[in-house]
Amino acid sequence: MNTIYNTIFINGQAFNCYIDMSLKELLHYLELELDSIVVEHNNHIIHFIEFDKTFFKPQDKIEIITIVGGG
């Protein structure tokens, strides 16, 4: 069986992901803490409850911002 990939861009870097991979699956693959990031998908902020309903098309652009606290 042939596996089909999408090439998307994460923070400006090309990344190949499975064609049926959700945003939530991608973030888990990248080992990111979902409660400490903000995600922009094609210039739209995605609410965390939509992560598992968001899928990619070729050339989509993802920006991931990590929130860091400190004192």
Predicted model as a PDB file, atoms N, CA, C, CB and O in Angstrom, pLDDT in the B-factor column:
MODEL        1                                                                  
ATOM      1  N   MET A   1       0.836  -1.190   0.000  1.00 55.00           N  
ATOM      2  CA  MET A   1       0.000   0.000   0.000  1.00 55.00           C  
ATOM      3  C   MET A   1       0.879   1.251   0.000  1.00 55.00           C  
ATOM      4  CB  MET A   1      -0.950   0.000   1.219  1.00 55.00           C  
ATOM      5  O   MET A   1       1.837   1.345   0.768  1.00 55.00           O  
ATOM      6  N   ASN A   2       0.553   2.186  -0.849  1.00 65.00           N  
ATOM      7  CA  ASN A   2       1.303   3.439  -0.909  1.00 65.00           C  
ATOM      8  C   ASN A   2       0.755   4.419   0.112  1.00 65.00           C  
ATOM      9  CB  ASN A   2       1.245   4.048  -2.324  1.00 65.00           C  
ATOM     10  O   ASN A   2      -0.457   4.562   0.270  1.00 65.00           O  
ATOM     11  N   THR A   3       1.652   5.082   0.793  1.00 73.00           N  
ATOM     12  CA  THR A   3       1.261   6.101   1.755  1.00 73.00           C  
ATOM     13  C   THR A   3       1.326   7.449   1.067  1.00 73.00           C  
ATOM     14  CB  THR A   3       2.168   6.071   3.019  1.00 73.00           C  
ATOM     15  O   THR A   3       2.303   7.764   0.387  1.00 73.00           O  
ATOM     16  N   ILE A   4       0.282   8.244   1.245  1.00 90.00           N  
ATOM     17  CA  ILE A   4       0.220   9.558   0.612  1.00 90.00           C  
ATOM     18  C   ILE A   4       0.506  10.625   1.666  1.00 90.00           C  
ATOM     19  CB  ILE A   4      -1.170   9.794  -0.059  1.00 90.00           C  
ATOM     20  O   ILE A   4      -0.029  10.585   2.774  1.00 90.00           O  
ATOM     21  N   TYR A   5       1.352  11.569   1.300  1.00 92.00           N  
ATOM     22  CA  TYR A   5       1.754  12.631   2.206  1.00 92.00           C  
ATOM     23  C   TYR A   5       1.326  13.995   1.671  1.00 92.00           C  
ATOM     24  CB  TYR A   5       3.266  12.597   2.426  1.00 92.00           C  
ATOM     25  O   TYR A   5       1.182  14.186   0.464  1.00 92.00           O  
ATOM     26  N   ASN A   6       1.128  14.930   2.584  1.00 93.00           N  
ATOM     27  CA  ASN A   6       0.991  16.349   2.271  1.00 93.00           C  
ATOM     28  C   ASN A   6       2.275  17.033   2.694  1.00 93.00           C  
ATOM     29  CB  ASN A   6      -0.256  16.985   2.980  1.00 93.00           C  
ATOM     30  O   ASN A   6       2.856  16.699   3.727  1.00 93.00           O  
ATOM     31  N   THR A   7       2.709  17.978   1.904  1.00 97.00           N  
ATOM     32  CA  THR A   7       3.799  18.842   2.347  1.00 97.00           C  
ATOM     33  C   THR A   7       3.168  20.126   2.858  1.00 97.00           C  
ATOM     34  CB  THR A   7       4.834  19.126   1.189  1.00 97.00           C  
ATOM     35  O   THR A   7       2.516  20.859   2.114  1.00 97.00           O  
ATOM     36  N   ILE A   8       3.375  20.381   4.144  1.00 98.00           N  
ATOM     37  CA  ILE A   8       2.888  21.610   4.774  1.00 98.00           C  
ATOM     38  C   ILE A   8       4.101  22.375   5.284  1.00 98.00           C  
ATOM     39  CB  ILE A   8       1.870  21.303   5.942  1.00 98.00           C  
ATOM     40  O   ILE A   8       5.225  21.874   5.243  1.00 98.00           O  
ATOM     41  N   PHE A   9       3.870  23.574   5.757  1.00 98.00           N  
ATOM     42  CA  PHE A   9       4.965  24.384   6.294  1.00 98.00           C  
ATOM     43  C   PHE A   9       4.675  24.713   7.748  1.00 98.00           C  
ATOM     44  CB  PHE A   9       5.159  25.685   5.465  1.00 98.00           C  
ATOM     45  O   PHE A   9       3.644  25.300   8.074  1.00 98.00           O  
ATOM     46  N   ILE A  10       5.601  24.326   8.618  1.00 98.00           N  
ATOM     47  CA  ILE A  10       5.478  24.580  10.046  1.00 98.00           C  
ATOM     48  C   ILE A  10       6.542  25.605  10.416  1.00 98.00           C  
ATOM     49  CB  ILE A  10       5.630  23.259  10.888  1.00 98.00           C  
ATOM     50  O   ILE A  10       7.739  25.337  10.315  1.00 98.00           O  
ATOM     51  N   ASN A  11       6.095  26.773  10.845  1.00 98.00           N  
ATOM     52  CA  ASN A  11       7.002  27.882  11.160  1.00 98.00           C  
ATOM     53  C   ASN A  11       8.012  28.106  10.036  1.00 98.00           C  
ATOM     54  CB  ASN A  11       7.740  27.610  12.481  1.00 98.00           C  
ATOM     55  O   ASN A  11       9.192  28.360  10.279  1.00 98.00           O  
ATOM     56  N   GLY A  12       7.519  28.007   8.798  1.00 97.00           N  
ATOM     57  CA  GLY A  12       8.339  28.290   7.624  1.00 97.00           C  
ATOM     58  C   GLY A  12       9.149  27.126   7.087  1.00 97.00           C  
ATOM     59  O   GLY A  12       9.779  27.258   6.038  1.00 97.00           O  
ATOM     60  N   GLN A  13       9.154  25.978   7.777  1.00 98.00           N  
ATOM     61  CA  GLN A  13       9.932  24.820   7.349  1.00 98.00           C  
ATOM     62  C   GLN A  13       9.017  23.761   6.733  1.00 98.00           C  
ATOM     63  CB  GLN A  13      10.718  24.226   8.536  1.00 98.00           C  
ATOM     64  O   GLN A  13       7.968  23.441   7.291  1.00 98.00           O  
ATOM     65  N   ALA A  14       9.418  23.221   5.583  1.00 98.00           N  
ATOM     66  CA  ALA A  14       8.632  22.172   4.931  1.00 98.00           C  
ATOM     67  C   ALA A  14       8.587  20.933   5.814  1.00 98.00           C  
ATOM     68  CB  ALA A  14       9.220  21.824   3.544  1.00 98.00           C  
ATOM     69  O   ALA A  14       9.584  20.557   6.431  1.00 98.00           O  
ATOM     70  N   PHE A  15       7.413  20.302   5.865  1.00 97.00           N  
ATOM     71  CA  PHE A  15       7.209  19.106   6.686  1.00 97.00           C  
ATOM     72  C   PHE A  15       6.231  18.201   5.957  1.00 97.00           C  
ATOM     73  CB  PHE A  15       6.681  19.471   8.122  1.00 97.00           C  
ATOM     74  O   PHE A  15       5.168  18.650   5.527  1.00 97.00           O  
ATOM     75  N   ASN A  16       6.586  16.921   5.815  1.00 97.00           N  
ATOM     76  CA  ASN A  16       5.693  15.944   5.195  1.00 97.00           C  
ATOM     77  C   ASN A  16       4.902  15.245   6.282  1.00 97.00           C  
ATOM     78  CB  ASN A  16       6.484  14.917   4.342  1.00 97.00           C  
ATOM     79  O   ASN A  16       5.475  14.695   7.222  1.00 97.00           O  
ATOM     80  N   CYS A  17       3.574  15.267   6.151  1.00 95.00           N  
ATOM     81  CA  CYS A  17       2.714  14.582   7.115  1.00 95.00           C  
ATOM     82  C   CYS A  17       1.745  13.693   6.348  1.00 95.00           C  
ATOM     83  CB  CYS A  17       1.944  15.603   8.019  1.00 95.00           C  
ATOM     84  O   CYS A  17       1.488  13.905   5.163  1.00 95.00           O  
ATOM     85  N   TYR A  18       1.210  12.690   7.048  1.00 94.00           N  
ATOM     86  CA  TYR A  18       0.207  11.825   6.436  1.00 94.00           C  
ATOM     87  C   TYR A  18      -0.982  12.670   5.988  1.00 94.00           C  
ATOM     88  CB  TYR A  18      -0.247  10.714   7.423  1.00 94.00           C  
ATOM     89  O   TYR A  18      -1.344  13.646   6.645  1.00 94.00           O  
ATOM     90  N   ILE A  19      -1.574  12.293   4.884  1.00 93.00           N  
ATOM     91  CA  ILE A  19      -2.675  13.058   4.301  1.00 93.00           C  
ATOM     92  C   ILE A  19      -3.884  13.122   5.241  1.00 93.00           C  
ATOM     93  CB  ILE A  19      -3.088  12.444   2.963  1.00 93.00           C  
ATOM     94  O   ILE A  19      -4.666  14.070   5.172  1.00 93.00           O  
ATOM     95  N   ASP A  20      -4.043  12.122   6.118  1.00 94.00           N  
ATOM     96  CA  ASP A  20      -5.187  12.094   7.029  1.00 94.00           C  
ATOM     97  C   ASP A  20      -4.825  12.480   8.462  1.00 94.00           C  
ATOM     98  CB  ASP A  20      -5.804  10.721   7.024  1.00 94.00           C  
ATOM     99  O   ASP A  20      -5.589  12.210   9.389  1.00 94.00           O  
ATOM    100  N   MET A  21      -3.668  13.108   8.648  1.00 96.00           N  
ATOM    101  CA  MET A  21      -3.211  13.507   9.985  1.00 96.00           C  
ATOM    102  C   MET A  21      -3.907  14.796  10.423  1.00 96.00           C  
ATOM    103  CB  MET A  21      -1.673  13.695  10.003  1.00 96.00           C  
ATOM    104  O   MET A  21      -3.927  15.783   9.688  1.00 96.00           O  
ATOM    105  N   SER A  22      -4.473  14.773  11.623  1.00 97.00           N  
ATOM    106  CA  SER A  22      -5.108  15.978  12.163  1.00 97.00           C  
ATOM    107  C   SER A  22      -4.062  16.879  12.813  1.00 97.00           C  
ATOM    108  CB  SER A  22      -6.207  15.606  13.186  1.00 97.00           C  
ATOM    109  O   SER A  22      -2.930  16.465  13.064  1.00 97.00           O  
ATOM    110  N   LEU A  23      -4.461  18.098  13.074  1.00 98.00           N  
ATOM    111  CA  LEU A  23      -3.571  19.029  13.773  1.00 98.00           C  
ATOM    112  C   LEU A  23      -3.187  18.469  15.133  1.00 98.00           C  
ATOM    113  CB  LEU A  23      -4.241  20.411  13.933  1.00 98.00           C  
ATOM    114  O   LEU A  23      -2.025  18.558  15.531  1.00 98.00           O  
ATOM    115  N   LYS A  24      -4.140  17.896  15.850  1.00 97.00           N  
ATOM    116  CA  LYS A  24      -3.857  17.326  17.168  1.00 97.00           C  
ATOM    117  C   LYS A  24      -2.820  16.202  17.068  1.00 97.00           C  
ATOM    118  CB  LYS A  24      -5.153  16.797  17.813  1.00 97.00           C  
ATOM    119  O   LYS A  24      -1.900  16.133  17.883  1.00 97.00           O  
ATOM    120  N   GLU A  25      -2.965  15.331  16.082  1.00 97.00           N  
ATOM    121  CA  GLU A  25      -1.993  14.245  15.888  1.00 97.00           C  
ATOM    122  C   GLU A  25      -0.614  14.801  15.550  1.00 97.00           C  
ATOM    123  CB  GLU A  25      -2.464  13.293  14.772  1.00 97.00           C  
ATOM    124  O   GLU A  25       0.399  14.289  16.028  1.00 97.00           O  
ATOM    125  N   LEU A  26      -0.575  15.839  14.734  1.00 97.00           N  
ATOM    126  CA  LEU A  26       0.699  16.473  14.391  1.00 97.00           C  
ATOM    127  C   LEU A  26       1.374  17.051  15.630  1.00 97.00           C  
ATOM    128  CB  LEU A  26       0.483  17.576  13.345  1.00 97.00           C  
ATOM    129  O   LEU A  26       2.576  16.869  15.827  1.00 97.00           O  
ATOM    130  N   LEU A  27       0.609  17.745  16.461  1.00 97.00           N  
ATOM    131  CA  LEU A  27       1.178  18.352  17.661  1.00 97.00           C  
ATOM    132  C   LEU A  27       1.685  17.294  18.628  1.00 97.00           C  
ATOM    133  CB  LEU A  27       0.144  19.235  18.351  1.00 97.00           C  
ATOM    134  O   LEU A  27       2.721  17.488  19.263  1.00 97.00           O  
ATOM    135  N   HIS A  28       0.977  16.181  18.750  1.00 97.00           N  
ATOM    136  CA  HIS A  28       1.463  15.068  19.576  1.00 97.00           C  
ATOM    137  C   HIS A  28       2.735  14.482  18.987  1.00 97.00           C  
ATOM    138  CB  HIS A  28       0.387  13.975  19.706  1.00 97.00           C  
ATOM    139  O   HIS A  28       3.674  14.178  19.722  1.00 97.00           O  
ATOM    140  N   TYR A  29       2.778  14.318  17.667  1.00 96.00           N  
ATOM    141  CA  TYR A  29       3.975  13.805  16.994  1.00 96.00           C  
ATOM    142  C   TYR A  29       5.179  14.702  17.281  1.00 96.00           C  
ATOM    143  CB  TYR A  29       3.738  13.702  15.472  1.00 96.00           C  
ATOM    144  O   TYR A  29       6.291  14.216  17.488  1.00 96.00           O  
ATOM    145  N   LEU A  30       4.946  16.007  17.290  1.00 96.00           N  
ATOM    146  CA  LEU A  30       6.024  16.964  17.564  1.00 96.00           C  
ATOM    147  C   LEU A  30       6.324  17.099  19.059  1.00 96.00           C  
ATOM    148  CB  LEU A  30       5.661  18.326  16.994  1.00 96.00           C  
ATOM    149  O   LEU A  30       7.193  17.875  19.457  1.00 96.00           O  
ATOM    150  N   GLU A  31       5.597  16.335  19.883  1.00 96.00           N  
ATOM    151  CA  GLU A  31       5.779  16.296  21.338  1.00 96.00           C  
ATOM    152  C   GLU A  31       5.591  17.668  21.984  1.00 96.00           C  
ATOM    153  CB  GLU A  31       7.161  15.760  21.673  1.00 96.00           C  
ATOM    154  O   GLU A  31       6.370  18.069  22.849  1.00 96.00           O  
ATOM    155  N   LEU A  32       4.553  18.378  21.557  1.00 95.00           N  
ATOM    156  CA  LEU A  32       4.238  19.687  22.114  1.00 95.00           C  
ATOM    157  C   LEU A  32       3.142  19.558  23.165  1.00 95.00           C  
ATOM    158  CB  LEU A  32       3.809  20.663  21.002  1.00 95.00           C  
ATOM    159  O   LEU A  32       2.239  18.731  23.034  1.00 95.00           O  
ATOM    160  N   GLU A  33       3.227  20.374  24.200  1.00 92.00           N  
ATOM    161  CA  GLU A  33       2.204  20.428  25.236  1.00 92.00           C  
ATOM    162  C   GLU A  33       1.038  21.272  24.711  1.00 92.00           C  
ATOM    163  CB  GLU A  33       2.780  21.019  26.576  1.00 92.00           C  
ATOM    164  O   GLU A  33       1.201  22.464  24.451  1.00 92.00           O  
ATOM    165  N   LEU A  34      -0.114  20.665  24.558  1.00 92.00           N  
ATOM    166  CA  LEU A  34      -1.240  21.358  23.940  1.00 92.00           C  
ATOM    167  C   LEU A  34      -1.761  22.533  24.755  1.00 92.00           C  
ATOM    168  CB  LEU A  34      -2.352  20.395  23.708  1.00 92.00           C  
ATOM    169  O   LEU A  34      -2.372  23.446  24.201  1.00 92.00           O  
ATOM    170  N   ASP A  35      -1.528  22.520  26.055  1.00 90.00           N  
ATOM    171  CA  ASP A  35      -2.044  23.603  26.898  1.00 90.00           C  
ATOM    172  C   ASP A  35      -1.086  24.792  26.995  1.00 90.00           C  
ATOM    173  CB  ASP A  35      -2.331  23.076  28.286  1.00 90.00           C  
ATOM    174  O   ASP A  35      -1.367  25.752  27.712  1.00 90.00           O  
ATOM    175  N   SER A  36       0.042  24.736  26.280  1.00 92.00           N  
ATOM    176  CA  SER A  36       0.986  25.857  26.360  1.00 92.00           C  
ATOM    177  C   SER A  36       1.404  26.362  24.977  1.00 92.00           C  
ATOM    178  CB  SER A  36       2.222  25.440  27.148  1.00 92.00           C  
ATOM    179  O   SER A  36       2.499  26.899  24.809  1.00 92.00           O  
ATOM    180  N   ILE A  37       0.515  26.184  23.982  1.00 95.00           N  
ATOM    181  CA  ILE A  37       0.828  26.668  22.639  1.00 95.00           C  
ATOM    182  C   ILE A  37      -0.370  27.402  22.040  1.00 95.00           C  
ATOM    183  CB  ILE A  37       1.247  25.499  21.729  1.00 95.00           C  
ATOM    184  O   ILE A  37      -1.513  27.232  22.463  1.00 95.00           O  
ATOM    185  N   VAL A  38      -0.064  28.218  21.046  1.00 96.00           N  
ATOM    186  CA  VAL A  38      -1.073  28.856  20.200  1.00 96.00           C  
ATOM    187  C   VAL A  38      -0.745  28.420  18.783  1.00 96.00           C  
ATOM    188  CB  VAL A  38      -1.081  30.450  20.351  1.00 96.00           C  
ATOM    189  O   VAL A  38       0.415  28.442  18.374  1.00 96.00           O  
ATOM    190  N   VAL A  39      -1.781  28.018  18.023  1.00 98.00           N  
ATOM    191  CA  VAL A  39      -1.564  27.530  16.663  1.00 98.00           C  
ATOM    192  C   VAL A  39      -2.348  28.389  15.680  1.00 98.00           C  
ATOM    193  CB  VAL A  39      -1.976  26.044  16.538  1.00 98.00           C  
ATOM    194  O   VAL A  39      -3.534  28.664  15.862  1.00 98.00           O  
ATOM    195  N   GLU A  40      -1.644  28.799  14.634  1.00 98.00           N  
ATOM    196  CA  GLU A  40      -2.258  29.536  13.529  1.00 98.00           C  
ATOM    197  C   GLU A  40      -2.209  28.636  12.299  1.00 98.00           C  
ATOM    198  CB  GLU A  40      -1.526  30.913  13.266  1.00 98.00           C  
ATOM    199  O   GLU A  40      -1.150  28.115  11.948  1.00 98.00           O  
ATOM    200  N   HIS A  41      -3.348  28.456  11.649  1.00 98.00           N  
ATOM    201  CA  HIS A  41      -3.448  27.626  10.440  1.00 98.00           C  
ATOM    202  C   HIS A  41      -3.922  28.519   9.308  1.00 98.00           C  
ATOM    203  CB  HIS A  41      -4.426  26.404  10.647  1.00 98.00           C  
ATOM    204  O   HIS A  41      -5.061  28.985   9.311  1.00 98.00           O  
ATOM    205  N   ASN A  42      -3.049  28.756   8.344  1.00 97.00           N  
ATOM    206  CA  ASN A  42      -3.372  29.635   7.206  1.00 97.00           C  
ATOM    207  C   ASN A  42      -3.945  30.976   7.677  1.00 97.00           C  
ATOM    208  CB  ASN A  42      -4.375  28.941   6.265  1.00 97.00           C  
ATOM    209  O   ASN A  42      -4.993  31.415   7.202  1.00 97.00           O  
ATOM    210  N   ASN A  43      -3.253  31.610   8.603  1.00 96.00           N  
ATOM    211  CA  ASN A  43      -3.568  32.946   9.111  1.00 96.00           C  
ATOM    212  C   ASN A  43      -4.798  33.017  10.007  1.00 96.00           C  
ATOM    213  CB  ASN A  43      -3.758  33.867   7.971  1.00 96.00           C  
ATOM    214  O   ASN A  43      -5.326  34.104  10.239  1.00 96.00           O  
ATOM    215  N   HIS A  44      -5.265  31.870  10.516  1.00 97.00           N  
ATOM    216  CA  HIS A  44      -6.396  31.845  11.451  1.00 97.00           C  
ATOM    217  C   HIS A  44      -5.981  31.111  12.715  1.00 97.00           C  
ATOM    218  CB  HIS A  44      -7.645  31.168  10.809  1.00 97.00           C  
ATOM    219  O   HIS A  44      -5.443  30.006  12.648  1.00 97.00           O  
ATOM    220  N   ILE A  45      -6.230  31.724  13.867  1.00 97.00           N  
ATOM    221  CA  ILE A  45      -5.955  31.080  15.147  1.00 97.00           C  
ATOM    222  C   ILE A  45      -6.947  29.925  15.328  1.00 97.00           C  
ATOM    223  CB  ILE A  45      -6.056  32.108  16.334  1.00 97.00           C  
ATOM    224  O   ILE A  45      -8.149  30.091  15.123  1.00 97.00           O  
ATOM    225  N   ILE A  46      -6.432  28.762  15.713  1.00 97.00           N  
ATOM    226  CA  ILE A  46      -7.270  27.575  15.910  1.00 97.00           C  
ATOM    227  C   ILE A  46      -7.444  27.344  17.410  1.00 97.00           C  
ATOM    228  CB  ILE A  46      -6.641  26.313  15.219  1.00 97.00           C  
ATOM    229  O   ILE A  46      -6.461  27.219  18.142  1.00 97.00           O  
ATOM    230  N   HIS A  47      -8.682  27.289  17.860  1.00 95.00           N  
ATOM    231  CA  HIS A  47      -8.982  27.006  19.265  1.00 95.00           C  
ATOM    232  C   HIS A  47      -8.650  25.546  19.539  1.00 95.00           C  
ATOM    233  CB  HIS A  47     -10.482  27.315  19.605  1.00 95.00           C  
ATOM    234  O   HIS A  47      -8.851  24.694  18.674  1.00 95.00           O  
ATOM    235  N   PHE A  48      -8.143  25.246  20.733  1.00 94.00           N  
ATOM    236  CA  PHE A  48      -7.676  23.894  21.033  1.00 94.00           C  
ATOM    237  C   PHE A  48      -8.760  22.825  20.871  1.00 94.00           C  
ATOM    238  CB  PHE A  48      -7.139  23.849  22.436  1.00 94.00           C  
ATOM    239  O   PHE A  48      -8.438  21.667  20.607  1.00 94.00           O  
ATOM    240  N   ILE A  49     -10.033  23.189  21.024  1.00 95.00           N  
ATOM    241  CA  ILE A  49     -11.080  22.172  20.841  1.00 95.00           C  
ATOM    242  C   ILE A  49     -11.264  21.794  19.370  1.00 95.00           C  
ATOM    243  CB  ILE A  49     -12.406  22.677  21.413  1.00 95.00           C  
ATOM    244  O   ILE A  49     -11.936  20.810  19.062  1.00 95.00           O  
ATOM    245  N   GLU A  50     -10.674  22.568  18.467  1.00 97.00           N  
ATOM    246  CA  GLU A  50     -10.751  22.279  17.034  1.00 97.00           C  
ATOM    247  C   GLU A  50      -9.523  21.522  16.520  1.00 97.00           C  
ATOM    248  CB  GLU A  50     -10.912  23.573  16.258  1.00 97.00           C  
ATOM    249  O   GLU A  50      -9.475  21.174  15.340  1.00 97.00           O  
ATOM    250  N   PHE A  51      -8.530  21.258  17.376  1.00 97.00           N  
ATOM    251  CA  PHE A  51      -7.297  20.606  16.930  1.00 97.00           C  
ATOM    252  C   PHE A  51      -7.564  19.258  16.272  1.00 97.00           C  
ATOM    253  CB  PHE A  51      -6.353  20.422  18.101  1.00 97.00           C  
ATOM    254  O   PHE A  51      -6.936  18.935  15.264  1.00 97.00           O  
ATOM    255  N   ASP A  52      -8.486  18.464  16.822  1.00 96.00           N  
ATOM    256  CA  ASP A  52      -8.732  17.132  16.255  1.00 96.00           C  
ATOM    257  C   ASP A  52      -9.661  17.167  15.045  1.00 96.00           C  
ATOM    258  CB  ASP A  52      -9.321  16.224  17.313  1.00 96.00           C  
ATOM    259  O   ASP A  52      -9.879  16.139  14.404  1.00 96.00           O  
ATOM    260  N   LYS A  53     -10.209  18.337  14.727  1.00 97.00           N  
ATOM    261  CA  LYS A  53     -11.101  18.484  13.571  1.00 97.00           C  
ATOM    262  C   LYS A  53     -10.429  19.242  12.426  1.00 97.00           C  
ATOM    263  CB  LYS A  53     -12.384  19.206  13.984  1.00 97.00           C  
ATOM    264  O   LYS A  53     -11.036  19.474  11.381  1.00 97.00           O  
ATOM    265  N   THR A  54      -9.182  19.618  12.637  1.00 97.00           N  
ATOM    266  CA  THR A  54      -8.451  20.403  11.644  1.00 97.00           C  
ATOM    267  C   THR A  54      -7.503  19.496  10.874  1.00 97.00           C  
ATOM    268  CB  THR A  54      -7.672  21.561  12.315  1.00 97.00           C  
ATOM    269  O   THR A  54      -6.649  18.833  11.463  1.00 97.00           O  
ATOM    270  N   PHE A  55      -7.660  19.470   9.549  1.00 97.00           N  
ATOM    271  CA  PHE A  55      -6.825  18.648   8.680  1.00 97.00           C  
ATOM    272  C   PHE A  55      -6.146  19.549   7.656  1.00 97.00           C  
ATOM    273  CB  PHE A  55      -7.665  17.539   7.975  1.00 97.00           C  
ATOM    274  O   PHE A  55      -6.526  20.709   7.494  1.00 97.00           O  
ATOM    275  N   PHE A  56      -5.147  19.020   6.972  1.00 96.00           N  
ATOM    276  CA  PHE A  56      -4.296  19.833   6.115  1.00 96.00           C  
ATOM    277  C   PHE A  56      -4.496  19.541   4.641  1.00 96.00           C  
ATOM    278  CB  PHE A  56      -2.858  19.622   6.475  1.00 96.00           C  
ATOM    279  O   PHE A  56      -4.866  18.440   4.234  1.00 96.00           O  
ATOM    280  N   LYS A  57      -4.233  20.591   3.852  1.00 95.00           N  
ATOM    281  CA  LYS A  57      -4.152  20.477   2.399  1.00 95.00           C  
ATOM    282  C   LYS A  57      -2.690  20.765   2.044  1.00 95.00           C  
ATOM    283  CB  LYS A  57      -5.165  21.476   1.655  1.00 95.00           C  
ATOM    284  O   LYS A  57      -1.980  21.395   2.828  1.00 95.00           O  
ATOM    285  N   PRO A  58      -2.238  20.317   0.884  1.00 95.00           N  
ATOM    286  CA  PRO A  58      -0.861  20.618   0.490  1.00 95.00           C  
ATOM    287  C   PRO A  58      -0.589  22.124   0.528  1.00 95.00           C  
ATOM    288  CB  PRO A  58      -0.578  20.067  -0.917  1.00 95.00           C  
ATOM    289  O   PRO A  58      -1.422  22.936   0.125  1.00 95.00           O  
ATOM    290  N   GLN A  59       0.578  22.464   1.015  1.00 97.00           N  
ATOM    291  CA  GLN A  59       1.081  23.848   1.096  1.00 97.00           C  
ATOM    292  C   GLN A  59       0.452  24.669   2.221  1.00 97.00           C  
ATOM    293  CB  GLN A  59       0.838  24.551  -0.215  1.00 97.00           C  
ATOM    294  O   GLN A  59       0.694  25.874   2.299  1.00 97.00           O  
ATOM    295  N   ASP A  60      -0.349  24.051   3.097  1.00 98.00           N  
ATOM    296  CA  ASP A  60      -0.890  24.787   4.245  1.00 98.00           C  
ATOM    297  C   ASP A  60       0.251  25.327   5.097  1.00 98.00           C  
ATOM    298  CB  ASP A  60      -1.817  23.880   5.095  1.00 98.00           C  
ATOM    299  O   ASP A  60       1.349  24.773   5.132  1.00 98.00           O  
ATOM    300  N   LYS A  61      -0.042  26.407   5.769  1.00 98.00           N  
ATOM    301  CA  LYS A  61       0.961  27.049   6.634  1.00 98.00           C  
ATOM    302  C   LYS A  61       0.493  26.988   8.089  1.00 98.00           C  
ATOM    303  CB  LYS A  61       1.210  28.531   6.199  1.00 98.00           C  
ATOM    304  O   LYS A  61      -0.620  27.394   8.422  1.00 98.00           O  
ATOM    305  N   ILE A  62       1.374  26.473   8.938  1.00 98.00           N  
ATOM    306  CA  ILE A  62       1.109  26.333  10.365  1.00 98.00           C  
ATOM    307  C   ILE A  62       2.168  27.151  11.115  1.00 98.00           C  
ATOM    308  CB  ILE A  62       1.128  24.814  10.810  1.00 98.00           C  
ATOM    309  O   ILE A  62       3.365  27.015  10.865  1.00 98.00           O  
ATOM    310  N   GLU A  63       1.716  27.982  12.016  1.00 98.00           N  
ATOM    311  CA  GLU A  63       2.633  28.685  12.905  1.00 98.00           C  
ATOM    312  C   GLU A  63       2.315  28.229  14.323  1.00 98.00           C  
ATOM    313  CB  GLU A  63       2.509  30.253  12.757  1.00 98.00           C  
ATOM    314  O   GLU A  63       1.162  28.279  14.752  1.00 98.00           O  
ATOM    315  N   ILE A  64       3.330  27.786  15.046  1.00 97.00           N  
ATOM    316  CA  ILE A  64       3.153  27.311  16.408  1.00 97.00           C  
ATOM    317  C   ILE A  64       3.961  28.215  17.329  1.00 97.00           C  
ATOM    318  CB  ILE A  64       3.589  25.815  16.552  1.00 97.00           C  
ATOM    319  O   ILE A  64       5.168  28.389  17.167  1.00 97.00           O  
ATOM    320  N   ILE A  65       3.255  28.783  18.299  1.00 96.00           N  
ATOM    321  CA  ILE A  65       3.890  29.672  19.268  1.00 96.00           C  
ATOM    322  C   ILE A  65       3.791  29.011  20.629  1.00 96.00           C  
ATOM    323  CB  ILE A  65       3.227  31.095  19.276  1.00 96.00           C  
ATOM    324  O   ILE A  65       2.702  28.656  21.080  1.00 96.00           O  
ATOM    325  N   THR A  66       4.928  28.849  21.278  1.00 92.00           N  
ATOM    326  CA  THR A  66       4.974  28.251  22.605  1.00 92.00           C  
ATOM    327  C   THR A  66       4.927  29.353  23.645  1.00 92.00           C  
ATOM    328  CB  THR A  66       6.240  27.381  22.784  1.00 92.00           C  
ATOM    329  O   THR A  66       5.674  30.328  23.572  1.00 92.00           O  
ATOM    330  N   ILE A  67       4.033  29.184  24.623  1.00 86.00           N  
ATOM    331  CA  ILE A  67       3.895  30.160  25.690  1.00 86.00           C  
ATOM    332  C   ILE A  67       4.778  29.704  26.849  1.00 86.00           C  
ATOM    333  CB  ILE A  67       2.397  30.318  26.135  1.00 86.00           C  
ATOM    334  O   ILE A  67       4.671  28.575  27.328  1.00 86.00           O  
ATOM    335  N   VAL A  68       5.651  30.609  27.286  1.00 83.00           N  
ATOM    336  CA  VAL A  68       6.582  30.304  28.356  1.00 83.00           C  
ATOM    337  C   VAL A  68       6.334  31.275  29.504  1.00 83.00           C  
ATOM    338  CB  VAL A  68       8.056  30.384  27.861  1.00 83.00           C  
ATOM    339  O   VAL A  68       6.289  32.489  29.303  1.00 83.00           O  
ATOM    340  N   GLY A  69       6.174  30.735  30.698  1.00 77.00           N  
ATOM    341  CA  GLY A  69       6.003  31.588  31.872  1.00 77.00           C  
ATOM    342  C   GLY A  69       7.294  31.649  32.660  1.00 77.00           C  
ATOM    343  O   GLY A  69       8.157  30.780  32.538  1.00 77.00           O  
ATOM    344  N   GLY A  70       7.410  32.650  33.439  1.00 74.00           N  
ATOM    345  CA  GLY A  70       8.604  32.792  34.264  1.00 74.00           C  
ATOM    346  C   GLY A  70       8.418  33.866  35.297  1.00 74.00           C  
ATOM    347  O   GLY A  70       7.419  34.585  35.314  1.00 74.00           O  
ATOM    348  N   GLY A  71       9.379  33.954  36.135  1.00 65.00           N  
ATOM    349  CA  GLY A  71       9.250  34.938  37.185  1.00 65.00           C  
ATOM    350  C   GLY A  71      10.459  35.792  37.357  1.00 65.00           C  
ATOM    351  O   GLY A  71      10.477  36.671  38.219  1.00 65.00           O  
TER     352      GLY A  71                                                      
ENDMDL                                                                          
END                                                                             
